[in-house]
Amino acid sequence: MQARSQRTRQRLVRAGAEMFNRNGYANATLGQIAGAAGMTKGALYFHFASKDGLADAVQERGRDMLQDFIREHWEAGVPPVQVLIDMTHWLARTFHDDPVIRASFRITNECTGRQPPVTDFHQAWITEVLRLLGQARQEGALQDREAGDGPEALLSATVCGIGVLAGTGMPYPQLGDRVAALWKPLLSALVPPGDVARYRTRPPAAVGDARPQVVAEGPHAQVSRTDAHRPVAAAGAHAPVSAAGAPTPVGGVNGEPALPAGSPAGGRAA
């Protein structure tokens, strides 16, 4: 019975996301949402007392999707800066593919300043960006400058810009190219010059794909296009290895936990 109730709730959240995204928060009605889910309004009210409550649930689902993405990559041993890059590609792709993410941004934009306030998905996103930047700084992966300087503020603004571009209906392949292009100057501003070639600015082929970026010029042009399609671990302090020499997830070897307390993804339990 509990599993059935959970499935019903998930259907309502999905239907709510579709209606909020299609009609906007103000114009979407609970009757429309119940109809889209194939349920009665009574069934909807059993799970959500108000439209605000459903809007919160949609944004909480979006936040959970984001944190699950971070955790999956963190446990795969992907360095924090690479997780940041891949997060922006994830945003661009899921904005097109999943109404929950589109609706989460739209609800945030339309409900800013509401009383009582609804969950703020955009703030949840920025929180994770800053958390990963803090982890990267702690690991020595960023340029030696005070936290909160321009590049980090620029990265937060970039996230907003990706949402705006995705909202224009730009096809994902084109949007993915824009995201990759944005990261070229961002990386130069964020990480030491000798480390720029370590990071891939294109979308990952799979979770844990930390292969280096193909650099066509300059002293770091050491990776061929053939090699770029072969997953490799990043060099240096960002790719710990086991005694056997194999890459291991950050934070543990031999099956030990790879996500220590205080790590990214808000500290949610796996």
One Martini backbone bead per residue (centre of mass of N, CA, C, O) as a GRO file, in nm:
protein
  270
    1MET     BB    1   0.058   0.063  -0.020
    2GLN     BB    2   0.300   0.251   0.003
    3ALA     BB    3   0.402   0.214  -0.289
    4ARG     BB    4   0.145   0.320  -0.423
    5SER     BB    5   0.152   0.602  -0.296
    6GLN     BB    6   0.427   0.680  -0.416
    7ARG     BB    7   0.345   0.657  -0.713
    8THR     BB    8   0.122   0.868  -0.701
    9ARG     BB    9   0.300   1.103  -0.618
   10GLN     BB   10   0.488   1.094  -0.864
   11ARG     BB   11   0.268   1.152  -1.073
   12LEU     BB   12   0.192   1.431  -0.959
   13VAL     BB   13   0.467   1.563  -0.988
   14ARG     BB   14   0.487   1.526  -1.291
   15ALA     BB   15   0.224   1.673  -1.365
   16GLY     BB   16   0.300   1.937  -1.229
   17ALA     BB   17   0.547   1.996  -1.402
   18GLU     BB   18   0.399   2.009  -1.674
   19MET     BB   19   0.199   2.242  -1.597
   20PHE     BB   20   0.399   2.454  -1.497
   21ASN     BB   21   0.556   2.462  -1.765
   22ARG     BB   22   0.315   2.527  -1.959
   23ASN     BB   23   0.138   2.758  -1.765
   24GLY     BB   24   0.240   2.811  -1.503
   25TYR     BB   25   0.181   2.871  -1.180
   26ALA     BB   26  -0.075   3.057  -1.188
   27ASN     BB   27  -0.239   2.882  -1.424
   28ALA     BB   28  -0.219   2.633  -1.276
   29THR     BB   29  -0.427   2.365  -1.187
   30LEU     BB   30  -0.538   2.108  -0.995
   31GLY     BB   31  -0.725   1.993  -1.212
   32GLN     BB   32  -0.513   1.964  -1.434
   33ILE     BB   33  -0.319   1.783  -1.277
   34ALA     BB   34  -0.511   1.552  -1.216
   35GLY     BB   35  -0.578   1.492  -1.514
   36ALA     BB   36  -0.282   1.433  -1.608
   37ALA     BB   37  -0.271   1.186  -1.386
   38GLY     BB   38  -0.556   1.036  -1.370
   39MET     BB   39  -0.715   1.200  -1.139
   40THR     BB   40  -0.846   1.321  -0.864
   41LYS     BB   41  -0.865   1.580  -0.648
   42GLY     BB   42  -0.880   1.403  -0.397
   43ALA     BB   43  -0.613   1.253  -0.447
   44LEU     BB   44  -0.439   1.504  -0.441
   45TYR     BB   45  -0.519   1.606  -0.148
   46PHE     BB   46  -0.395   1.362   0.000
   47HIS     BB   47  -0.092   1.474  -0.076
   48PHE     BB   48  -0.193   1.784  -0.133
   49ALA     BB   49  -0.309   2.088   0.008
   50SER     BB   50  -0.150   2.251  -0.225
   51LYS     BB   51   0.018   2.416  -0.468
   52ASP     BB   52   0.266   2.477  -0.301
   53GLY     BB   53   0.324   2.183  -0.219
   54LEU     BB   54   0.371   2.083  -0.510
   55ALA     BB   55   0.595   2.281  -0.587
   56ASP     BB   56   0.790   2.180  -0.375
   57ALA     BB   57   0.805   1.885  -0.478
   58VAL     BB   58   0.927   1.951  -0.751
   59GLN     BB   59   1.188   2.092  -0.642
   60GLU     BB   60   1.283   1.857  -0.467
   61ARG     BB   61   1.323   1.667  -0.703
   62GLY     BB   62   1.533   1.837  -0.849
   63ARG     BB   63   1.737   1.838  -0.616
   64ASP     BB   64   1.773   1.530  -0.600
   65MET     BB   65   1.882   1.492  -0.884
   66LEU     BB   66   2.132   1.664  -0.844
   67GLN     BB   67   2.252   1.510  -0.596
   68ASP     BB   68   2.272   1.236  -0.737
   69PHE     BB   69   2.469   1.323  -0.952
   70ILE     BB   70   2.698   1.405  -0.766
   71ARG     BB   71   2.732   1.139  -0.611
   72GLU     BB   72   2.796   0.955  -0.849
   73HIS     BB   73   3.058   1.111  -0.929
   74TRP     BB   74   3.204   1.111  -0.660
   75GLU     BB   75   3.215   0.793  -0.629
   76ALA     BB   76   3.385   0.780  -0.912
   77GLY     BB   77   3.625   1.009  -0.878
   78VAL     BB   78   3.546   1.288  -0.962
   79PRO     BB   79   3.649   1.585  -0.986
   80PRO     BB   80   3.511   1.878  -0.892
   81VAL     BB   81   3.550   2.036  -1.159
   82GLN     BB   82   3.426   1.815  -1.340
   83VAL     BB   83   3.152   1.817  -1.204
   84LEU     BB   84   3.081   2.104  -1.280
   85ILE     BB   85   3.082   2.063  -1.581
   86ASP     BB   86   2.874   1.825  -1.586
   87MET     BB   87   2.643   1.981  -1.456
   88THR     BB   88   2.592   2.177  -1.694
   89HIS     BB   89   2.521   1.952  -1.893
   90TRP     BB   90   2.291   1.835  -1.731
   91LEU     BB   91   2.115   2.083  -1.738
   92ALA     BB   92   2.087   2.109  -2.045
   93ARG     BB   93   1.960   1.827  -2.089
   94THR     BB   94   1.725   1.818  -1.870
   95PHE     BB   95   1.574   2.067  -1.967
   96HIS     BB   96   1.477   1.905  -2.222
   97ASP     BB   97   1.389   1.607  -2.087
   98ASP     BB   98   1.277   1.741  -1.801
   99PRO     BB   99   1.010   1.892  -1.639
  100VAL     BB  100   1.125   1.930  -1.353
  101ILE     BB  101   1.351   2.132  -1.425
  102ARG     BB  102   1.189   2.342  -1.574
  103ALA     BB  103   0.983   2.393  -1.343
  104SER     BB  104   1.181   2.475  -1.122
  105PHE     BB  105   1.271   2.737  -1.259
  106ARG     BB  106   0.992   2.864  -1.302
  107ILE     BB  107   0.898   2.876  -1.012
  108THR     BB  108   1.125   3.048  -0.905
  109ASN     BB  109   1.074   3.295  -1.093
  110GLU     BB  110   0.753   3.330  -1.011
  111CYS     BB  111   0.802   3.300  -0.666
  112THR     BB  112   0.950   3.535  -0.585
  113GLY     BB  113   0.856   3.652  -0.262
  114ARG     BB  114   0.677   3.460  -0.145
  115GLN     BB  115   0.400   3.408   0.094
  116PRO     BB  116   0.513   3.155   0.145
  117PRO     BB  117   0.790   3.016   0.057
  118VAL     BB  118   0.930   2.842  -0.183
  119THR     BB  119   1.123   2.636  -0.311
  120ASP     BB  120   1.473   2.693  -0.420
  121PHE     BB  121   1.635   2.565  -0.682
  122HIS     BB  122   1.850   2.773  -0.752
  123GLN     BB  123   1.980   2.777  -0.469
  124ALA     BB  124   2.055   2.479  -0.466
  125TRP     BB  125   2.250   2.498  -0.702
  126ILE     BB  126   2.445   2.711  -0.588
  127THR     BB  127   2.525   2.551  -0.340
  128GLU     BB  128   2.668   2.323  -0.501
  129VAL     BB  129   2.873   2.495  -0.646
  130LEU     BB  130   3.012   2.608  -0.387
  131ARG     BB  131   3.085   2.333  -0.267
  132LEU     BB  132   3.272   2.239  -0.499
  133LEU     BB  133   3.463   2.478  -0.488
  134GLY     BB  134   3.555   2.425  -0.198
  135GLN     BB  135   3.674   2.146  -0.254
  136ALA     BB  136   3.876   2.234  -0.471
  137ARG     BB  137   4.030   2.427  -0.287
  138GLN     BB  138   4.112   2.218  -0.071
  139GLU     BB  139   4.273   2.046  -0.307
  140GLY     BB  140   4.423   2.265  -0.503
  141ALA     BB  141   4.255   2.322  -0.795
  142LEU     BB  142   4.286   2.625  -0.760
  143GLN     BB  143   4.358   2.923  -0.768
  144ASP     BB  144   4.544   3.159  -0.583
  145ARG     BB  145   4.264   3.280  -0.415
  146GLU     BB  146   4.008   3.425  -0.299
  147ALA     BB  147   3.718   3.358  -0.202
  148GLY     BB  148   3.470   3.502  -0.419
  149ASP     BB  149   3.574   3.568  -0.671
  150GLY     BB  150   3.496   3.626  -0.992
  151PRO     BB  151   3.492   3.333  -1.117
  152GLU     BB  152   3.278   3.221  -0.917
  153ALA     BB  153   3.058   3.424  -0.988
  154LEU     BB  154   3.055   3.351  -1.291
  155LEU     BB  155   2.959   3.060  -1.255
  156SER     BB  156   2.685   3.126  -1.134
  157ALA     BB  157   2.592   3.292  -1.383
  158THR     BB  158   2.613   3.063  -1.591
  159VAL     BB  159   2.380   2.895  -1.489
  160CYS     BB  160   2.166   3.103  -1.561
  161GLY     BB  161   2.232   3.114  -1.867
  162ILE     BB  162   2.159   2.821  -1.933
  163GLY     BB  163   1.862   2.844  -1.858
  164VAL     BB  164   1.794   3.059  -2.067
  165LEU     BB  165   1.882   2.906  -2.322
  166ALA     BB  166   1.700   2.658  -2.277
  167GLY     BB  167   1.429   2.835  -2.279
  168THR     BB  168   1.448   2.892  -2.604
  169GLY     BB  169   1.489   2.591  -2.748
  170MET     BB  170   1.759   2.498  -2.780
  171PRO     BB  171   1.927   2.260  -2.895
  172TYR     BB  172   2.130   2.051  -2.733
  173PRO     BB  173   2.381   2.036  -2.913
  174GLN     BB  174   2.413   2.346  -2.919
  175LEU     BB  175   2.417   2.389  -2.612
  176GLY     BB  176   2.664   2.209  -2.557
  177ASP     BB  177   2.857   2.392  -2.714
  178ARG     BB  178   2.819   2.641  -2.536
  179VAL     BB  179   2.913   2.518  -2.272
  180ALA     BB  180   3.197   2.441  -2.366
  181ALA     BB  181   3.279   2.735  -2.440
  182LEU     BB  182   3.246   2.857  -2.154
  183TRP     BB  183   3.482   2.678  -2.016
  184LYS     BB  184   3.742   2.791  -2.129
  185PRO     BB  185   3.758   3.063  -1.964
  186LEU     BB  186   3.689   2.946  -1.686
  187LEU     BB  187   3.934   2.762  -1.648
  188SER     BB  188   4.151   2.985  -1.676
  189ALA     BB  189   4.034   3.129  -1.407
  190LEU     BB  190   4.035   2.877  -1.196
  191VAL     BB  191   4.289   2.724  -1.293
  192PRO     BB  192   4.580   2.629  -1.341
  193PRO     BB  193   4.742   2.637  -1.636
  194GLY     BB  194   4.856   2.330  -1.615
  195ASP     BB  195   4.534   2.211  -1.572
  196VAL     BB  196   4.342   2.254  -1.814
  197ALA     BB  197   4.398   1.975  -1.977
  198ARG     BB  198   4.252   1.785  -1.760
  199TYR     BB  199   3.981   1.892  -1.874
  200ARG     BB  200   3.652   1.829  -1.977
  201THR     BB  201   3.406   2.016  -2.177
  202ARG     BB  202   3.256   1.791  -2.259
  203PRO     BB  203   3.050   1.556  -2.249
  204PRO     BB  204   3.005   1.270  -2.101
  205ALA     BB  205   2.997   0.929  -2.171
  206ALA     BB  206   3.026   0.867  -1.855
  207VAL     BB  207   3.046   0.779  -1.554
  208GLY     BB  208   3.379   0.876  -1.470
  209ASP     BB  209   3.459   1.063  -1.708
  210ALA     BB  210   3.806   1.199  -1.685
  211ARG     BB  211   3.902   1.282  -1.939
  212PRO     BB  212   4.086   1.468  -2.125
  213GLN     BB  213   4.131   1.741  -2.290
  214VAL     BB  214   4.142   1.855  -2.609
  215VAL     BB  215   4.439   2.014  -2.723
  216ALA     BB  216   4.549   2.205  -3.008
  217GLU     BB  217   4.731   2.395  -2.823
  218GLY     BB  218   5.016   2.425  -2.677
  219PRO     BB  219   5.190   2.271  -2.410
  220HIS     BB  220   4.914   2.070  -2.359
  221ALA     BB  221   4.930   1.909  -2.643
  222GLN     BB  222   4.904   1.556  -2.552
  223VAL     BB  223   4.618   1.476  -2.677
  224SER     BB  224   4.466   1.271  -2.863
  225ARG     BB  225   4.176   1.183  -3.015
  226THR     BB  226   4.200   0.889  -2.944
  227ASP     BB  227   4.265   0.921  -2.638
  228ALA     BB  228   4.001   1.086  -2.563
  229HIS     BB  229   3.829   0.794  -2.582
  230ARG     BB  230   4.004   0.712  -2.328
  231PRO     BB  231   3.972   0.637  -2.019
  232VAL     BB  232   4.116   0.851  -1.769
  233ALA     BB  233   4.304   0.966  -1.522
  234ALA     BB  234   4.381   1.213  -1.344
  235ALA     BB  235   4.634   1.390  -1.249
  236GLY     BB  236   4.751   1.378  -0.945
  237ALA     BB  237   4.566   1.467  -0.662
  238HIS     BB  238   4.281   1.387  -0.825
  239ALA     BB  239   4.405   1.063  -0.855
  240PRO     BB  240   4.380   0.822  -0.670
  241VAL     BB  241   4.556   0.519  -0.578
  242SER     BB  242   4.618   0.209  -0.552
  243ALA     BB  243   4.844  -0.037  -0.506
  244ALA     BB  244   4.780  -0.136  -0.813
  245GLY     BB  245   4.723   0.153  -0.977
  246ALA     BB  246   4.427   0.212  -0.952
  247PRO     BB  247   4.169   0.389  -0.970
  248THR     BB  248   4.001   0.578  -0.712
  249PRO     BB  249   3.789   0.696  -0.515
  250VAL     BB  250   3.729   0.957  -0.345
  251GLY     BB  251   3.796   0.855  -0.002
  252GLY     BB  252   3.868   0.549  -0.117
  253VAL     BB  253   3.940   0.197  -0.069
  254ASN     BB  254   3.836  -0.119  -0.095
  255GLY     BB  255   3.519  -0.012  -0.062
  256GLU     BB  256   3.523   0.239   0.067
  257PRO     BB  257   3.402   0.524   0.131
  258ALA     BB  258   3.360   0.814  -0.106
  259LEU     BB  259   3.159   0.991   0.101
  260PRO     BB  260   3.222   1.213   0.306
  261ALA     BB  261   3.173   1.416   0.539
  262GLY     BB  262   3.103   1.724   0.375
  263SER     BB  263   3.038   1.663   0.105
  264PRO     BB  264   2.891   1.679  -0.157
  265ALA     BB  265   2.535   1.687  -0.181
  266GLY     BB  266   2.452   1.793   0.121
  267GLY     BB  267   2.481   1.512   0.293
  268ARG     BB  268   2.324   1.295   0.176
  269ALA     BB  269   2.217   0.996   0.179
  270ALA     BB  270   2.270   0.705  -0.014
   0.00000   0.00000   0.00000
